[in-house]
Amino acid sequence: MKIHTEHQLIFFSVATVLFVFIILFMVNTNDMTNKDITTDPLNDYERATLLPIMVKSLQTKRGKDKAVTNSAMRLGLMEHGYMKVSEARIRKIINHIRTNGLVECLVATSEGYFVSDDVQEVEKYIETLKSRENAIRAMREHVEEQCEDLRKRTSTN
């Protein structure tokens, strides 16, 4: 059995809290399952109706002072007669916009989403993404170790 150092245990505790936060953040209150929320591609309505509206709107959000939150996007869509969209699906559409280069330099801060023309601001956002990526990788590696330990324990019984 592997013995963990105090630092590894602290890191594991922090990683676990981060994991729980990410899962809770992604949970949706509508009828979709978590798999649907996080992994399914955009549906026809999102792709044909919401995506063009959000791209056009986000292109006008130049600078941090024009940042728009997930909640504000959802509210704006509902006020203009579009069906209710979950926070998770807004994030999914934003992810699609970013990964397909539909709005250049679309960054996010605690103030919301906006287009940045500031290289340092975009670089800072990239560092944030790298940090999140590393945290998720570390979490996966720890769970893999735990699974291997579990496999060894259960195979000897």
C-alpha positions as CSV (number, residue, x, y, z in Angstrom):
1,M,0.0,0.0,0.0
2,K,1.3,3.4,-0.9
3,I,2.0,5.9,1.9
4,H,1.3,9.5,1.1
5,T,3.3,12.5,2.5
6,E,1.5,15.3,4.3
7,H,1.9,17.5,1.2
8,Q,0.3,14.9,-1.0
9,L,-2.6,14.5,1.4
10,I,-3.2,18.3,1.5
11,F,-3.0,18.4,-2.3
12,F,-5.5,15.6,-2.5
13,S,-7.8,17.3,-0.1
14,V,-7.7,20.5,-2.2
15,A,-8.1,18.6,-5.4
16,T,-11.1,16.8,-4.0
17,V,-12.7,20.1,-3.0
18,L,-12.0,21.5,-6.5
19,F,-13.5,18.3,-8.0
20,V,-16.7,18.7,-5.9
21,F,-17.0,22.3,-6.8
22,I,-16.6,21.6,-10.5
23,I,-19.2,18.9,-10.4
24,L,-21.7,21.1,-8.4
25,F,-21.0,23.9,-10.8
26,M,-21.9,21.7,-13.8
27,V,-25.1,20.3,-12.3
28,N,-28.2,21.4,-14.0
29,T,-31.7,21.7,-12.7
30,N,-33.5,20.8,-15.9
31,D,-34.4,17.2,-17.1
32,M,-31.1,16.6,-18.8
33,T,-28.5,14.2,-17.2
34,N,-25.1,15.5,-16.3
35,K,-23.7,13.6,-19.3
36,D,-26.0,15.5,-21.6
37,I,-25.0,18.8,-20.0
38,T,-21.2,18.4,-20.2
39,T,-20.5,16.1,-23.2
40,D,-23.3,16.3,-25.7
41,P,-22.7,18.5,-28.7
42,L,-24.9,21.5,-29.3
43,N,-28.4,20.5,-30.2
44,D,-30.1,21.9,-33.3
45,Y,-31.8,24.7,-31.4
46,E,-28.6,25.8,-29.8
47,R,-26.6,25.6,-33.0
48,A,-29.2,27.2,-35.3
49,T,-30.8,29.7,-33.0
50,L,-28.8,30.5,-29.9
51,L,-25.2,30.3,-31.3
52,P,-25.6,33.1,-33.9
53,I,-27.3,35.4,-31.4
54,M,-24.6,34.8,-28.8
55,V,-21.7,35.2,-31.3
56,K,-23.2,38.5,-32.4
57,S,-23.7,39.7,-28.9
58,L,-20.3,38.6,-27.6
59,Q,-18.6,40.4,-30.4
60,T,-19.9,43.7,-29.0
61,K,-18.5,43.0,-25.5
62,R,-15.1,44.6,-26.1
63,G,-13.3,45.3,-22.9
64,K,-13.8,44.2,-19.3
65,D,-16.2,47.1,-18.7
66,K,-18.6,45.4,-21.2
67,A,-18.4,41.9,-19.7
68,V,-21.5,39.9,-19.6
69,T,-22.3,37.1,-17.1
70,N,-23.8,33.8,-17.8
71,S,-26.9,34.9,-15.8
72,A,-27.3,38.1,-17.8
73,M,-27.0,36.1,-21.1
74,R,-29.7,33.7,-19.9
75,L,-32.0,36.5,-18.8
76,G,-31.4,38.4,-22.0
77,L,-32.4,35.4,-24.1
78,M,-35.5,34.8,-22.1
79,E,-36.5,38.5,-22.2
80,H,-36.3,38.3,-26.0
81,G,-38.6,35.3,-26.1
82,Y,-36.1,32.5,-26.4
83,M,-36.7,29.3,-24.4
84,K,-35.0,28.9,-21.0
85,V,-31.4,27.8,-21.3
86,S,-29.4,26.4,-18.4
87,E,-26.1,27.9,-17.1
88,A,-24.4,24.7,-18.2
89,R,-25.7,24.9,-21.7
90,I,-24.6,28.6,-22.0
91,R,-21.1,27.4,-20.9
92,K,-21.3,24.7,-23.6
93,I,-22.2,27.2,-26.3
94,I,-19.4,29.5,-25.1
95,N,-17.0,26.5,-25.3
96,H,-18.2,25.9,-28.8
97,I,-17.6,29.5,-29.7
98,R,-14.1,29.4,-28.3
99,T,-13.0,26.1,-29.7
100,N,-14.3,27.0,-33.2
101,G,-12.7,30.5,-33.1
102,L,-16.1,32.2,-33.7
103,V,-15.2,35.1,-31.4
104,E,-11.5,35.9,-31.1
105,C,-9.9,36.5,-27.7
106,L,-13.1,35.7,-25.7
107,V,-12.0,35.6,-22.1
108,A,-13.7,35.2,-18.8
109,T,-13.2,36.7,-15.4
110,S,-15.4,36.9,-12.3
111,E,-17.1,39.9,-14.0
112,G,-18.2,37.8,-17.0
113,Y,-17.3,37.1,-20.6
114,F,-15.7,39.7,-22.9
115,V,-13.5,40.2,-25.9
116,S,-10.0,41.5,-25.0
117,D,-7.6,43.5,-27.2
118,D,-5.0,43.5,-24.4
119,V,-2.3,40.9,-24.9
120,Q,-1.4,40.7,-21.2
121,E,-5.0,40.2,-20.3
122,V,-5.3,37.3,-22.8
123,E,-2.0,35.8,-21.6
124,K,-3.3,36.0,-18.0
125,Y,-6.5,34.1,-19.0
126,I,-4.4,31.5,-20.8
127,E,-2.4,31.0,-17.6
128,T,-5.7,30.5,-15.7
129,L,-6.7,27.9,-18.3
130,K,-3.4,26.1,-17.9
131,S,-3.8,26.1,-14.1
132,R,-7.3,24.6,-14.3
133,E,-6.0,22.0,-16.8
134,N,-3.2,21.0,-14.5
135,A,-5.6,20.8,-11.5
136,I,-7.9,18.5,-13.5
137,R,-5.0,16.3,-14.7
138,A,-3.6,16.0,-11.1
139,M,-7.1,15.0,-9.9
140,R,-7.4,12.4,-12.6
141,E,-3.9,11.0,-11.7
142,H,-4.9,10.7,-8.0
143,V,-8.1,9.0,-8.8
144,E,-6.2,6.6,-11.1
145,E,-3.8,5.8,-8.3
146,Q,-6.7,5.2,-5.9
147,C,-8.4,3.0,-8.5
148,E,-5.3,0.9,-8.9
149,D,-5.0,0.6,-5.1
150,L,-8.6,-0.5,-4.9
151,R,-8.0,-3.0,-7.8
152,K,-5.1,-4.5,-5.9
153,R,-7.1,-4.7,-2.6
154,T,-10.2,-6.2,-4.2
155,S,-8.2,-8.7,-6.3
156,T,-6.5,-10.2,-3.3
157,N,-9.9,-10.9,-1.6
